[in-house]
Amino acid sequence: MKPVQVGLIGYGLSGKVFHAPFFRTLPQYELALISTSKPDHVYEDMDDVEVVPTAEEIIQSDDVELVVITAPNEHHFSLGKKALEAGKHVVIEKPFVVHSEEGEALQRLAEEKGLVLSPYHNRRWDNDFLTVKKMIDEGALGEIMSYEAHFDRFRPDVRDRWREKPVPGGGILYDLGSHLIDQALMLFGTDFKSVSADVKAQREEATVDDYFHIRLDYDPLQVILHSSALVRSPGPKFQVHGTKGSFVKYGMDPQEGQLRDGMMPGETGWGLDQEQTYGILTNDEYPEGKRIMTEIGSYESYYTQLAKAIRNGASLPATPSQGTDVIRVIEECLK
C-alpha cells in the first residue's frame, strides 16, 4: 500500500498528541506538511517534516492527499469544506462541527466528490470502553437497564485556552461530551425517546460550561453521561447494570497520558491497564464479583482502518453521519 500523504492543520495538543504520533509510526502514512504559527514546536519533535504557516497551503498542496484538521472547533466546517472542494480526503477532530447542518453539508459534499470524510472519534478504542462493549456484547449483564459514564477532572482554575472561552464550539460539552455521547450512541444507537441535560458553568471565573449531566431515555434503558471540572476524587468511570449483572470500572484509559509522556503507539505497555483498576463483573456466575482484565486500548485502529478506506474503499472508522448525530445530541442538550 502506497503511504497516504498527510497534511496536518494545527500542532497544538490535538495535533501533537493525538495525531502526529500515528503518522510517524504507522507505515500506511507519511506526514508531508504541518501548518502552525509555532514551527519550533514541530522541530522539537521532528526535523524531517515541512512546516508551513497557513492551512490554505496544506489544502492547496499537490503533495497532500489527506487533510487532518485539528484547528479550533469554530473552523472545522470552513476548513473541511475547503479541503473537500480541493479534492482532499478529510479527517476532522471531534467535535465534527459546531452545528448539525454543517455536518450534513460536509457529508453531501464528500459524497459528491467521492472523497473520504471522517470525524476523529478515537475514544471508541479506549481500553475501558472496549471492555464495557465486550461485557455487553457477550451478554454477561443481560439486558442493559442502566449505563453511566463519567469524564471527570479536577481543574479548579480556568485556563487561557480557546476551549474555555465563549467561542463557537467552546466548553466542556462540545469537548468531552463529544466522546461520551459518541460512545453511548455506538452501544445503543440513536433511537432514544428523549434527552434531558444540565449544562452549567460552575467555576467562579468560567465563561463557558464546565459541567454537564445528560440523560438519554431509551425506555427502559437509562443512559447517564456526566462530566465536571471540579471532581478531585473521581468515582467509577463506567457503571453498567443489566437484568443479569453489573460491571463497574474505575480509572482512565492510559493512551492520552502515554502520548503526552512521549510514548509512541505500539511500544511496550501501550494501551495496557493497571490490574488494580480492572473492572468488577458481578452476576450469577460471579456473585462475589470478579476482576475482568481490561482490553488493550488501540487508538491506532482508527488510522489503520482509515487507510483501508482511502486505498481500498473499506468502511470508515467513523462516518460523517455518526459525527453529526453527536452534534444533534449536543444541540438538544443546549436547548
C-alpha positions in Angstrom: 0.0 0.0 0.0 1.4 3.4 -1.0 1.6 5.6 2.1 -1.1 8.2 2.4 0.4 11.7 2.2 -0.9 13.7 5.1 -1.2 17.4 5.7 -1.8 18.2 9.4 -3.5 21.5 10.2 -2.6 22.6 13.7 0.1 21.4 16.1 -1.4 22.2 19.5 -2.4 19.5 21.9 -4.6 17.6 19.5 -2.2 17.7 16.5 0.9 16.9 18.6 -0.5 14.3 20.9 -3.5 12.6 19.2 -2.5 12.6 15.5 1.2 13.1 14.6 2.5 10.1 16.6 0.4 7.8 14.4 1.6 9.2 11.2 5.2 8.8 12.5 4.7 5.1 13.4 2.1 3.6 11.0 3.6 2.6 7.7 0.4 3.4 5.9 1.1 7.1 6.3 3.7 9.8 5.5 3.5 13.2 7.2 4.1 15.6 4.4 3.2 19.0 5.8 2.2 20.7 9.0 0.7 24.1 9.4 1.3 26.0 12.6 2.2 29.5 13.7 4.8 27.9 16.1 7.2 25.9 13.9 9.7 25.5 16.7 7.2 23.2 18.5 7.3 20.8 15.5 11.0 20.9 15.2 11.4 19.9 18.8 9.7 16.6 17.9 10.8 16.0 14.4 13.1 17.7 11.9 12.1 15.9 8.7 8.6 17.4 8.1 8.0 20.6 6.2 6.2 23.3 8.2 4.0 26.0 6.5 2.3 29.0 8.2 -1.2 28.6 6.9 -3.9 25.9 6.5 -4.5 27.1 2.9 -1.0 26.0 1.8 -1.8 22.5 3.0 -5.2 22.4 1.4 -3.8 23.5 -2.0 -0.7 21.4 -1.9 -0.3 18.7 -4.6 1.7 16.7 -2.1 -1.2 16.1 0.3 -3.9 13.5 -0.1 -5.4 13.6 3.4 -6.0 16.8 5.3 -6.3 16.3 9.1 -8.0 19.3 10.8 -7.1 20.0 14.5 -7.9 23.7 14.4 -10.3 25.2 16.9 -13.8 23.9 16.6 -15.3 27.0 15.0 -13.1 26.4 12.0 -13.9 22.8 11.4 -16.6 23.4 8.9 -14.9 26.0 6.8 -11.6 24.2 6.6 -13.3 20.9 5.9 -15.3 22.4 3.1 -12.3 24.0 1.5 -10.3 20.8 1.7 -13.1 18.7 0.1 -13.5 21.3 -2.6 -9.8 21.0 -3.3 -10.2 17.2 -3.8 -8.7 16.1 -0.5 -9.8 13.3 1.9 -10.5 14.8 5.3 -10.3 13.9 9.0 -11.8 16.4 11.4 -11.0 16.3 15.1 -14.0 16.0 17.4 -16.4 17.7 17.7 -17.0 17.1 14.0 -18.7 20.5 13.5 -20.5 23.1 15.7 -23.9 22.8 14.0 -25.5 19.7 12.7 -26.5 21.3 9.4 -22.7 21.8 8.8 -22.1 18.1 9.2 -24.9 17.3 6.7 -23.4 19.8 4.2 -19.9 18.3 4.5 -21.3 14.8 4.1 -23.1 15.8 0.9 -20.0 17.4 -0.5 -17.8 14.4 0.3 -20.3 12.1 -1.4 -20.5 14.3 -4.5 -16.7 14.4 -4.7 -16.2 10.7 -3.9 -13.9 11.5 -1.1 -13.3 10.1 2.4 -14.6 12.2 5.3 -14.4 11.1 8.9 -14.7 12.6 12.4 -11.9 11.6 14.7 -13.7 9.7 17.5 -10.6 7.9 18.8 -12.1 7.0 22.2 -14.1 4.2 20.7 -10.7 2.5 21.2 -10.3 3.4 24.9 -9.4 0.2 26.8 -12.2 0.6 29.3 -14.9 1.3 26.7 -13.7 -1.7 24.7 -14.1 -3.8 27.9 -17.6 -2.4 28.6 -18.6 -3.2 25.0 -17.3 -6.7 25.3 -19.3 -7.3 28.5 -22.4 -6.1 26.8 -21.9 -8.0 23.6 -21.2 -11.3 25.4 -24.4 -11.0 27.4 -22.6 -11.1 30.8 -25.0 -8.4 32.1 -28.2 -9.5 30.4 -30.5 -6.7 29.0 -28.9 -3.4 29.9 -31.1 -1.2 32.1 -28.7 1.5 33.3 -25.4 2.8 31.8 -23.5 5.6 33.4 -20.2 7.1 32.0 -18.2 9.9 33.6 -15.3 12.0 32.3 -14.4 13.9 35.4 -11.3 16.0 36.2 -10.1 18.4 38.9 -9.2 21.7 37.2 -10.4 24.4 39.5 -8.6 27.2 37.7 -9.9 28.5 34.3 -7.0 28.3 31.8 -6.2 30.6 28.9 -7.3 28.2 26.2 -9.8 28.7 23.4 -11.8 25.7 24.7 -12.5 27.6 27.9 -13.6 30.8 26.1 -17.0 31.9 24.8 -16.3 31.0 21.2 -18.4 28.7 18.9 -17.9 25.1 20.0 -16.2 26.1 23.3 -17.0 24.5 26.6 -16.8 21.0 28.1 -20.0 19.7 26.4 -18.5 20.0 22.9 -15.1 18.9 24.2 -15.6 15.9 26.5 -19.3 15.5 25.8 -18.5 14.5 22.2 -16.6 11.5 23.5 -19.2 10.2 25.9 -22.1 10.8 23.6 -20.4 9.0 20.7 -19.6 6.0 22.9 -23.2 5.8 24.1 -24.6 6.0 20.5 -22.2 3.3 19.4 -23.6 1.0 22.1 -27.3 1.8 22.0 -28.0 3.7 18.7 -29.9 6.9 18.1 -33.4 5.7 18.8 -33.8 7.2 22.3 -37.1 8.6 23.4 -35.9 11.9 24.9 -32.8 13.9 26.0 -32.6 16.0 29.2 -29.5 17.8 30.4 -28.0 20.2 32.9 -25.2 22.3 31.3 -23.5 24.8 33.6 -20.5 27.0 34.3 -19.7 26.2 38.0 -16.2 27.7 38.4 -16.2 31.3 39.5 -14.2 32.6 36.5 -15.8 30.3 34.0 -17.3 31.9 30.9 -18.4 28.6 29.2 -19.8 25.3 30.5 -17.5 23.2 32.7 -20.2 20.8 33.9 -22.8 18.6 32.2 -25.2 15.9 33.2 -27.1 14.2 30.4 -29.8 11.6 30.4 -30.8 9.7 27.3 -34.1 7.8 27.8 -34.2 4.6 25.8 -37.1 3.3 27.8 -36.5 1.1 29.8 -32.7 1.7 29.4 -31.4 4.9 31.1 -28.1 6.4 29.9 -26.3 9.0 32.1 -23.3 10.9 30.8 -21.6 13.2 33.2 -18.5 15.5 33.3 -17.2 18.1 35.7 -14.1 20.1 36.2 -14.4 20.0 40.0 -14.0 16.4 40.9 -10.9 15.8 43.0 -11.8 12.2 43.9 -13.4 10.5 40.9 -16.0 7.7 41.2 -16.4 4.9 38.7 -15.7 5.8 35.0 -18.4 3.3 34.0 -21.3 1.7 35.8 -23.3 -0.7 33.7 -26.3 -2.6 35.2 -28.5 -5.2 33.5 -31.0 -7.9 34.2 -28.3 -10.5 34.9 -25.4 -8.5 36.4 -23.3 -5.4 36.8 -19.9 -4.1 35.6 -18.2 -1.3 37.4 -14.9 0.2 36.2 -12.6 2.8 37.8 -9.7 4.6 36.2 -8.9 6.2 32.9 -7.6 4.7 29.6 -3.8 5.4 29.7 -3.2 6.3 26.0 -3.6 10.1 26.3 -1.1 10.1 29.2 1.3 7.8 27.4 1.2 10.0 24.3 1.8 13.2 26.4 4.8 11.5 28.0 6.3 10.7 24.7 5.4 7.0 24.3 4.8 6.0 20.7 2.0 3.7 19.7 3.0 0.1 19.8 5.7 0.4 22.4 5.8 -1.9 25.4 2.9 -1.2 27.7 0.9 0.7 25.1 -2.8 0.8 26.0 -2.5 -1.5 28.9 -4.5 -1.1 32.1 -3.2 -1.5 35.7 -4.5 -4.6 37.4 -5.8 -2.6 40.4 -8.2 -0.7 38.1 -9.6 -3.7 36.3 -13.4 -3.6 36.3 -15.5 -5.8 38.5 -18.2 -8.1 37.0 -20.9 -9.3 39.3 -23.5 -11.8 38.1 -24.8 -15.3 38.9 -21.6 -16.9 37.8 -19.5 -14.4 39.9 -21.8 -13.4 42.8 -18.9 -12.1 44.9 -17.5 -10.2 41.9 -14.6 -11.0 39.5 -11.9 -8.7 38.2 -12.0 -8.6 34.4 -8.8 -8.0 32.6 -9.2 -4.8 30.6 -8.9 -4.9 26.9 -5.9 -3.3 25.3 -6.5 0.3 24.1 -5.9 0.9 20.4 -6.2 4.5 19.1 -4.1 3.3 16.1 -7.0 1.2 15.0 -8.8 4.4 13.8 -6.0 5.3 11.4 -5.4 1.7 10.3 -9.0 1.4 9.2 -8.9 4.9 7.6 -6.0 3.9 5.4 -8.0 0.9 4.2 -11.0 3.2 3.5 -8.8 5.6 1.4 -6.9 2.9 -0.5 -9.4 0.0 -0.8 -12.8 1.5 -0.2 -13.3 -0.2 3.1 -15.7 1.0 5.7 -14.8 4.1 7.7 -13.7 4.0 11.3 -16.3 6.8 12.0 -18.7 8.1 9.5 -19.8 11.7 8.9 -23.4 10.8 9.8 -22.2 9.4 13.2 -20.3 12.6 13.8 -23.4 14.7 13.0 -25.5 12.5 15.3 -23.3 13.5 18.2 -23.8 17.2 17.4 -27.5 16.7 17.2 -27.5 15.4 20.8 -25.3 18.4 21.9 -27.8 20.8 20.3 -30.7 19.1 22.1 -28.7 19.4 25.4 -28.2 23.1 24.8 -31.9 23.7 24.3 
